Amino acid sequence: MTSMDLRETILIVDDEPANIKALAGVLGDQYRILAATSGAKALDLVNEKGQELDLILLDVLMPVLSGYEVMERLGDLPETERIPVIFITARTDPDEEARGLDMGAVDYIGKPFHPVIVQARIRTQLELKRHKDDLDFLVSERTKELVRTRKDIVMRLAKASETRDNETGMHIIRLSHFCGMLGLKCGMTQTHAETLSTASLMHDIGKIGIPDAVLLKPGRLTPEERVVMETHTTLGGDILSDGESELLIMGREIALTHHERWDGTGYPKGLKGEEITLEGRITSVCDVYDALTSLRPYKKPWTVEAACDFLKENKGTMFEPRLVDLFLENLDQVLQIMEEYKETPEVMELVLS
Protein backbone atom coordinates (compact mmCIF):
# COMPACT_ATOMS: atom_id res chain seq x y z
CA MET A 1 0.00 0.00 0.00
CA THR A 2 1.45 3.36 -1.01
CA SER A 3 1.42 6.51 1.07
CA MET A 4 -1.04 8.00 -1.46
CA ASP A 5 -3.63 5.26 -0.95
CA LEU A 6 -4.23 4.31 2.68
CA ARG A 7 -7.27 2.15 1.97
CA GLU A 8 -7.19 -1.50 2.99
CA THR A 9 -6.28 -3.87 0.16
CA ILE A 10 -8.41 -6.81 -0.93
CA LEU A 11 -7.27 -9.50 -3.36
CA ILE A 12 -10.14 -11.00 -5.40
CA VAL A 13 -9.41 -14.42 -6.93
CA ASP A 14 -11.94 -15.76 -9.45
CA ASP A 15 -11.56 -17.34 -12.88
CA GLU A 16 -14.63 -15.42 -14.11
CA PRO A 17 -13.76 -11.77 -14.90
CA ALA A 18 -17.44 -10.87 -14.55
CA ASN A 19 -17.39 -11.93 -10.90
CA ILE A 20 -14.27 -9.88 -10.24
CA LYS A 21 -15.90 -6.88 -11.91
CA ALA A 22 -19.05 -7.29 -9.82
CA LEU A 23 -17.13 -7.49 -6.54
CA ALA A 24 -14.85 -4.63 -7.50
CA GLY A 25 -17.93 -2.55 -8.25
CA VAL A 26 -19.30 -3.23 -4.77
CA LEU A 27 -15.99 -2.73 -2.92
CA GLY A 28 -13.89 -0.41 -5.06
CA ASP A 29 -15.01 2.85 -3.45
CA GLN A 30 -13.95 1.73 0.03
CA TYR A 31 -11.02 -0.56 -0.63
CA ARG A 32 -8.02 -0.92 -2.89
CA ILE A 33 -8.67 -3.90 -5.18
CA LEU A 34 -6.19 -6.38 -6.65
CA ALA A 35 -7.40 -9.23 -8.85
CA ALA A 36 -6.24 -12.63 -10.11
CA THR A 37 -8.06 -14.89 -12.55
CA SER A 38 -6.31 -18.11 -11.49
CA GLY A 39 -4.88 -19.72 -8.42
CA ALA A 40 -1.34 -19.52 -9.81
CA LYS A 41 -1.63 -15.78 -10.43
CA ALA A 42 -3.06 -15.33 -6.94
CA LEU A 43 -0.07 -17.08 -5.36
CA ASP A 44 2.30 -14.91 -7.42
CA LEU A 45 0.53 -11.79 -6.17
CA VAL A 46 0.68 -12.98 -2.58
CA ASN A 47 4.41 -13.61 -2.92
CA GLU A 48 4.88 -10.16 -4.42
CA LYS A 49 2.50 -8.08 -2.32
CA GLY A 50 1.77 -10.22 0.74
CA GLN A 51 2.63 -7.44 3.19
CA GLU A 52 0.11 -5.14 1.54
CA LEU A 53 -2.87 -7.48 1.59
CA ASP A 54 -5.57 -7.14 4.24
CA LEU A 55 -8.08 -9.75 3.00
CA ILE A 56 -8.43 -12.36 0.24
CA LEU A 57 -11.71 -13.27 -1.50
CA LEU A 58 -11.08 -16.73 -2.97
CA ASP A 59 -13.30 -18.58 -5.44
CA VAL A 60 -13.69 -22.28 -4.67
CA LEU A 61 -14.32 -23.70 -8.16
CA MET A 62 -11.42 -22.77 -10.43
CA PRO A 63 -9.58 -24.83 -13.08
CA VAL A 64 -6.06 -26.18 -12.48
CA LEU A 65 -5.85 -24.95 -8.89
CA SER A 66 -9.10 -24.95 -6.94
CA GLY A 67 -9.71 -22.53 -4.10
CA TYR A 68 -9.04 -25.33 -1.62
CA GLU A 69 -5.67 -26.09 -3.23
CA VAL A 70 -4.76 -22.40 -3.21
CA MET A 71 -5.75 -22.26 0.46
CA GLU A 72 -3.42 -25.17 1.25
CA ARG A 73 -0.51 -23.42 -0.48
CA LEU A 74 -1.28 -20.16 1.28
CA GLY A 75 -0.83 -22.04 4.55
CA ASP A 76 2.82 -22.63 3.63
CA LEU A 77 3.53 -18.93 3.11
CA PRO A 78 4.46 -16.90 6.21
CA GLU A 79 3.19 -13.75 4.46
CA THR A 80 -0.39 -15.00 4.63
CA GLU A 81 -0.56 -15.92 8.32
CA ARG A 82 -2.16 -12.58 9.19
CA ILE A 83 -4.45 -12.34 6.13
CA PRO A 84 -8.08 -13.51 6.52
CA VAL A 85 -9.49 -15.54 3.61
CA ILE A 86 -13.17 -15.59 2.66
CA PHE A 87 -14.32 -18.25 0.20
CA ILE A 88 -16.73 -17.17 -2.53
CA THR A 89 -18.80 -19.95 -4.08
CA ALA A 90 -22.09 -20.87 -5.69
CA ARG A 91 -22.18 -24.04 -3.63
CA THR A 92 -24.37 -24.05 -0.54
CA ASP A 93 -23.42 -27.52 0.71
CA PRO A 94 -22.78 -27.30 4.49
CA ASP A 95 -20.07 -29.96 4.20
CA GLU A 96 -18.19 -27.85 1.66
CA GLU A 97 -18.47 -24.81 3.91
CA ALA A 98 -17.23 -26.82 6.89
CA ARG A 99 -14.29 -28.06 4.83
CA GLY A 100 -13.25 -24.50 3.98
CA LEU A 101 -13.61 -23.30 7.56
CA ASP A 102 -11.54 -26.26 8.77
CA MET A 103 -8.80 -25.16 6.36
CA GLY A 104 -8.67 -21.73 7.95
CA ALA A 105 -11.12 -19.61 6.01
CA VAL A 106 -12.94 -17.06 8.17
CA ASP A 107 -16.23 -16.96 6.22
CA TYR A 108 -18.17 -17.94 3.10
CA ILE A 109 -19.96 -15.58 0.70
CA GLY A 110 -22.41 -17.14 -1.70
CA LYS A 111 -23.02 -16.36 -5.36
CA PRO A 112 -24.83 -14.44 -6.73
CA PHE A 113 -23.46 -11.58 -4.61
CA HIS A 114 -25.71 -9.40 -2.49
CA PRO A 115 -23.88 -6.05 -2.14
CA VAL A 116 -25.07 -5.31 1.40
CA ILE A 117 -24.08 -8.78 2.68
CA VAL A 118 -20.71 -8.64 0.90
CA GLN A 119 -19.90 -5.24 2.40
CA ALA A 120 -21.06 -6.20 5.89
CA ARG A 121 -19.10 -9.45 6.05
CA ILE A 122 -15.94 -7.90 4.69
CA ARG A 123 -16.25 -4.94 7.05
CA THR A 124 -16.63 -7.34 9.99
CA GLN A 125 -13.56 -9.38 9.06
CA LEU A 126 -11.42 -6.30 8.46
CA GLU A 127 -12.47 -4.84 11.81
CA LEU A 128 -11.51 -8.12 13.49
CA LYS A 129 -8.17 -8.07 11.67
CA ARG A 130 -7.47 -4.49 12.77
CA HIS A 131 -8.18 -5.40 16.38
CA LYS A 132 -5.96 -8.49 16.11
CA ASP A 133 -3.15 -6.50 14.47
CA ASP A 134 -3.38 -3.87 17.22
CA LEU A 135 -3.29 -6.56 19.91
CA ASP A 136 -0.40 -8.36 18.23
CA PHE A 137 1.52 -5.09 18.06
CA LEU A 138 0.93 -4.37 21.74
CA VAL A 139 1.96 -7.91 22.72
CA SER A 140 5.05 -7.66 20.51
CA GLU A 141 6.09 -4.34 22.02
CA ARG A 142 5.48 -5.62 25.55
CA THR A 143 7.47 -8.76 24.80
CA LYS A 144 10.36 -6.70 23.43
CA GLU A 145 10.28 -4.55 26.55
CA LEU A 146 10.38 -7.63 28.80
CA VAL A 147 13.26 -9.12 26.80
CA ARG A 148 15.19 -5.84 27.02
CA THR A 149 14.55 -5.65 30.77
CA ARG A 150 15.57 -9.27 31.28
CA LYS A 151 18.80 -8.81 29.34
CA ASP A 152 19.50 -5.57 31.18
CA ILE A 153 19.17 -7.31 34.55
CA VAL A 154 21.33 -10.25 33.45
CA MET A 155 23.95 -7.84 32.08
CA ARG A 156 24.17 -6.07 35.42
CA LEU A 157 24.41 -9.36 37.28
CA ALA A 158 27.19 -10.48 34.95
CA LYS A 159 29.02 -7.17 35.30
CA ALA A 160 28.84 -7.54 39.08
CA SER A 161 30.82 -10.77 38.81
CA GLU A 162 33.26 -9.22 36.34
CA THR A 163 34.13 -6.40 38.75
CA ARG A 164 35.84 -8.98 40.94
CA ASP A 165 37.93 -10.28 38.06
CA ASN A 166 40.46 -8.72 35.73
CA GLU A 167 38.13 -9.10 32.76
CA THR A 168 36.14 -6.20 31.34
CA GLY A 169 32.48 -5.75 30.59
CA MET A 170 33.31 -5.76 26.88
CA HIS A 171 34.45 -9.37 27.20
CA ILE A 172 30.99 -10.60 28.18
CA ILE A 173 29.32 -8.41 25.55
CA ARG A 174 31.54 -9.77 22.78
CA LEU A 175 31.06 -13.30 24.12
CA SER A 176 27.29 -12.81 24.08
CA HIS A 177 27.32 -11.75 20.45
CA PHE A 178 29.74 -14.50 19.43
CA CYS A 179 27.47 -17.11 21.04
CA GLY A 180 24.32 -15.76 19.41
CA MET A 181 26.00 -15.71 16.01
CA LEU A 182 27.39 -19.23 16.35
CA GLY A 183 24.05 -20.51 17.62
CA LEU A 184 22.34 -19.27 14.46
CA LYS A 185 25.03 -20.87 12.31
CA CYS A 186 24.32 -24.17 14.09
CA GLY A 187 20.69 -23.96 13.00
CA MET A 188 19.12 -22.55 16.15
CA THR A 189 15.98 -20.48 15.81
CA GLN A 190 16.33 -16.74 16.31
CA THR A 191 14.60 -17.02 19.69
CA HIS A 192 16.87 -19.86 20.85
CA ALA A 193 19.99 -18.00 19.72
CA GLU A 194 18.88 -14.82 21.49
CA THR A 195 18.30 -16.78 24.70
CA LEU A 196 21.77 -18.31 24.34
CA SER A 197 23.23 -14.83 23.78
CA THR A 198 21.70 -13.61 27.05
CA ALA A 199 22.37 -16.78 29.06
CA SER A 200 26.05 -16.81 28.10
CA LEU A 201 26.48 -13.50 29.94
CA MET A 202 26.23 -15.53 33.16
CA HIS A 203 28.89 -18.11 32.29
CA ASP A 204 31.32 -16.91 34.98
CA ILE A 205 28.79 -15.77 37.58
CA GLY A 206 30.29 -18.28 40.02
CA LYS A 207 33.47 -16.20 40.28
CA ILE A 208 31.56 -14.10 42.80
CA GLY A 209 32.28 -16.90 45.28
CA ILE A 210 36.01 -17.27 44.60
CA PRO A 211 38.31 -15.73 47.27
CA ASP A 212 40.24 -12.63 46.15
CA ALA A 213 43.55 -14.30 46.99
CA VAL A 214 42.87 -16.82 44.23
CA LEU A 215 40.77 -14.82 41.80
CA LEU A 216 43.08 -11.78 41.73
CA LYS A 217 46.41 -13.55 42.07
CA PRO A 218 48.73 -12.03 39.43
CA GLY A 219 50.92 -15.10 38.99
CA ARG A 220 50.39 -18.75 38.21
CA LEU A 221 48.00 -20.60 40.50
CA THR A 222 49.17 -23.50 42.62
CA PRO A 223 47.44 -26.87 42.10
CA GLU A 224 45.41 -26.24 45.26
CA GLU A 225 44.41 -22.75 44.06
CA ARG A 226 43.50 -24.16 40.66
CA VAL A 227 41.06 -26.55 42.34
CA VAL A 228 39.47 -23.59 44.14
CA MET A 229 39.25 -21.58 40.90
CA GLU A 230 37.57 -24.45 39.09
CA THR A 231 34.74 -24.40 41.60
CA HIS A 232 33.39 -21.24 39.92
CA THR A 233 31.54 -23.58 37.56
CA THR A 234 29.63 -25.38 40.31
CA LEU A 235 29.20 -22.16 42.28
CA GLY A 236 27.61 -20.64 39.18
CA GLY A 237 25.38 -23.66 38.85
CA ASP A 238 24.29 -23.25 42.48
CA ILE A 239 23.58 -19.54 42.04
CA LEU A 240 21.38 -20.23 39.01
CA SER A 241 19.75 -23.40 40.35
CA ASP A 242 16.02 -23.79 40.91
CA GLY A 243 15.23 -21.29 38.17
CA GLU A 244 12.18 -22.26 36.15
CA SER A 245 12.66 -19.96 33.15
CA GLU A 246 14.39 -21.21 30.01
CA LEU A 247 16.94 -18.41 30.41
CA LEU A 248 18.03 -19.45 33.92
CA ILE A 249 18.02 -23.15 33.07
CA MET A 250 20.25 -22.48 30.06
CA GLY A 251 22.44 -20.09 32.08
CA ARG A 252 22.97 -22.78 34.71
CA GLU A 253 23.96 -25.37 32.10
CA ILE A 254 26.42 -22.94 30.52
CA ALA A 255 27.93 -22.04 33.90
CA LEU A 256 28.42 -25.74 34.64
CA THR A 257 29.70 -26.88 31.25
CA HIS A 258 31.68 -24.10 29.55
CA HIS A 259 34.96 -25.57 30.88
CA GLU A 260 34.13 -29.14 29.89
CA ARG A 261 36.18 -30.42 26.94
CA TRP A 262 35.10 -32.37 23.88
CA ASP A 263 37.55 -35.18 24.73
CA GLY A 264 36.29 -35.52 28.31
CA THR A 265 39.29 -33.97 30.10
CA GLY A 266 37.54 -30.78 31.24
CA TYR A 267 35.82 -29.90 34.50
CA PRO A 268 33.84 -30.09 36.73
CA LYS A 269 32.41 -33.49 35.65
CA GLY A 270 34.66 -34.60 32.82
CA LEU A 271 31.77 -34.72 30.38
CA LYS A 272 32.61 -35.84 26.85
CA GLY A 273 31.28 -34.99 23.40
CA GLU A 274 27.54 -34.45 23.23
CA GLU A 275 27.22 -35.16 26.94
CA ILE A 276 28.09 -31.45 27.12
CA THR A 277 25.13 -29.24 26.22
CA LEU A 278 25.36 -27.54 22.83
CA GLU A 279 25.10 -24.16 24.54
CA GLY A 280 28.05 -25.01 26.77
CA ARG A 281 30.11 -26.21 23.80
CA ILE A 282 29.38 -23.00 21.91
CA THR A 283 30.27 -20.82 24.91
CA SER A 284 33.55 -22.69 25.34
CA VAL A 285 34.74 -21.86 21.81
CA CYS A 286 33.65 -18.24 22.03
CA ASP A 287 35.01 -17.70 25.56
CA VAL A 288 38.46 -19.09 24.77
CA TYR A 289 38.74 -17.12 21.53
CA ASP A 290 37.86 -13.83 23.22
CA ALA A 291 40.11 -14.53 26.20
CA LEU A 292 43.05 -15.18 23.88
CA THR A 293 42.49 -12.00 21.84
CA SER A 294 41.88 -9.79 24.89
CA LEU A 295 44.36 -7.80 26.95
CA ARG A 296 44.92 -8.98 30.51
CA PRO A 297 47.28 -7.71 33.23
CA TYR A 298 49.26 -10.94 32.90
CA LYS A 299 49.36 -11.18 29.09
CA LYS A 300 49.23 -9.29 25.82
CA PRO A 301 46.37 -10.01 23.43
CA TRP A 302 47.00 -12.72 20.90
CA THR A 303 46.60 -11.90 17.23
CA VAL A 304 43.46 -13.09 15.49
CA GLU A 305 45.60 -15.48 13.44
CA ALA A 306 47.21 -17.00 16.53
CA ALA A 307 43.86 -17.41 18.29
CA CYS A 308 42.37 -19.07 15.19
CA ASP A 309 45.35 -21.41 15.00
CA PHE A 310 44.76 -22.35 18.65
CA LEU A 311 41.13 -23.24 17.88
CA LYS A 312 42.24 -25.36 14.92
CA GLU A 313 44.93 -27.12 16.95
CA ASN A 314 42.42 -28.01 19.65
CA LYS A 315 39.62 -29.29 17.41
CA GLY A 316 38.53 -32.63 18.74
CA THR A 317 40.26 -32.17 22.08
CA MET A 318 39.06 -28.97 23.76
CA PHE A 319 36.37 -28.10 21.20
CA GLU A 320 33.77 -29.76 19.04
CA PRO A 321 35.27 -29.73 15.51
CA ARG A 322 32.04 -28.63 13.82
CA LEU A 323 31.78 -25.55 16.04
CA VAL A 324 35.38 -24.52 15.38
CA ASP A 325 34.78 -24.85 11.63
CA LEU A 326 31.59 -22.76 11.80
CA PHE A 327 33.30 -20.11 13.94
CA LEU A 328 36.21 -19.78 11.52
CA GLU A 329 33.95 -19.85 8.46
CA ASN A 330 32.20 -16.79 9.87
CA LEU A 331 35.32 -14.93 10.98
CA ASP A 332 34.13 -11.81 9.14
CA GLN A 333 31.20 -11.54 11.57
CA VAL A 334 33.53 -12.26 14.51
CA LEU A 335 35.79 -9.40 13.45
CA GLN A 336 32.81 -7.06 13.09
CA ILE A 337 31.75 -7.84 16.66
CA MET A 338 35.31 -7.32 17.90
CA GLU A 339 35.48 -3.95 16.19
CA GLU A 340 32.08 -2.80 17.42
CA TYR A 341 32.77 -3.78 21.04
CA LYS A 342 36.50 -3.17 21.31
CA GLU A 343 38.06 -1.87 24.50
CA THR A 344 38.46 1.88 24.87
CA PRO A 345 41.93 3.31 25.70
CA GLU A 346 40.62 4.20 29.17
CA VAL A 347 39.57 0.60 29.84
CA MET A 348 42.87 -0.77 28.54
CA GLU A 349 44.79 1.58 30.80
CA LEU A 350 42.66 0.45 33.75
CA VAL A 351 43.33 -3.22 32.96
CA LEU A 352 47.07 -2.61 32.91
CA SER A 353 47.11 -0.49 36.06
Sequence and secondary structure as in RCSB ss.txt:
>XXXX:A:sequence
MTSMDLRETILIVDDEPANIKALAGVLGDQYRILAATSGAKALDLVNEKGQELDLILLDVLMPVLSGYEVMERLG
DLPETERIPVIFITARTDPDEEARGLDMGAVDYIGKPFHPVIVQARIRTQLELKRHKDDLDFLVSERTKELVRTR
KDIVMRLAKASETRDNETGMHIIRLSHFCGMLGLKCGMTQTHAETLSTASLMHDIGKIGIPDAVLLKPGRLTPEE
RVVMETHTTLGGDILSDGESELLIMGREIALTHHERWDGTGYPKGLKGEEITLEGRITSVCDVYDALTSLRPYKK
PWTVEAACDFLKENKGTMFEPRLVDLFLENLDQVLQIMEEYKETPEVMELVLS
>XXXX:A:secstr
  TT  S EEEEE S HHHHHHHHHHHTTTSEEEEESSHHHHHHHHHHHGGG SEEEEES  SSS HHHHHHHHT
T GGGTT  EEEEES   HHHHHHHHHTT  EEEESS  HHHHHHHHHHHHHHHHHHHHHHHHHHHHHHHHHHHH
HHHHHHHHHHHHTTSS  HHHHHHHHHHHHHHHHHTT  HHHHHHHHHHGGGTTGGGGGS HHHHT SS   HHH
HHHHHTHHHHHHHHTTT  SHHHHHHHHHHHHTT  TTS  SSS   GGGS HHHHHHHHHHHHHHHHS BTTB 
   HHHHHHHHHHTBTTTB HHHHHHHHHTHHHHHHHHHHT   HHHHHHHH 
